[in-house]
């Protein structure tokens, strides 16, 4: 019931048509179709990066995972919600090893702990645009953060020219970036759109957990950037993901964040799909302007 209430409260905000609530009766395929229609009506949606620090060994995390799933269905017509499910490794005890967990993700959360002046890290923790943090099941604070994000003026980040060649992923960012803020970091993430796990030990023993936007790799590209330089040359990173022979069907998420994990000033995502080039097979993001 809590998840259902969340959908209705989002609908009451003056964001435009809400489609997530339809999924309770119509199913995920209808939800995706409605979301696409809403996006077509308002193509210039404000990108919002939503990070959820979670773990399969945490019994209080599934409700937050479910909320992230609703957000992934694009319930806000004026915002493009880009979701990242980031699994920490400090819940890997009581006999259960979260296969998506990473010490690098835990380290990223600890950096946020310092930024937000928190006493400790915790799950589930949701962070919106690098500026607002809350319990991942705190509906009112999530809604407030989304309302706040409407007033943002992000840089017009657009992923283009995506190619996967073996373990190497290359992409470009659209030209025309403004000159400020100057010092930013560029991050690229490879993300599973959906995953399912049958947990067989620990606090969630016996439960089947549904995940969306699962981060399989998150990497900072290069050093500090000036935003006006972002579109001047292709960017490349190692796209090897454990347990995956290829990246077909994986999301590429790219975001620009001010240093020391400050505000996220731009973000974009696309879905990597297999294709062919003259010199052999490649993968591209057909929805990215490639």
Secondary structure as UniProt FT lines:
FT   HELIX           2..12
FT   TURN            14..15
FT   HELIX           20..22
FT   HELIX           23..26
FT   HELIX           28..41
FT   STRAND          46..54
FT   TURN            56..57
FT   TURN            59..60
FT   HELIX           62..72
FT   TURN            77..78
FT   STRAND          79..87
FT   TURN            90..91
FT   TURN            94..95
FT   TURN            99..100
FT   HELIX           103..115
FT   TURN            116..117
FT   STRAND          125..128
FT   TURN            129..131
FT   STRAND          132..135
FT   TURN            136..137
FT   HELIX           139..150
FT   STRAND          159..165
FT   TURN            166..167
FT   STRAND          168..173
FT   STRAND          184..198
FT   TURN            203..206
FT   STRAND          208..225
FT   HELIX           227..229
FT   TURN            230..231
FT   STRAND          235..238
FT   TURN            242..243
FT   TURN            248..249
FT   STRAND          250..258
FT   TURN            259..261
FT   STRAND          264..271
FT   STRAND          273..277
FT   TURN            278..279
FT   STRAND          280..284
FT   HELIX           286..288
//
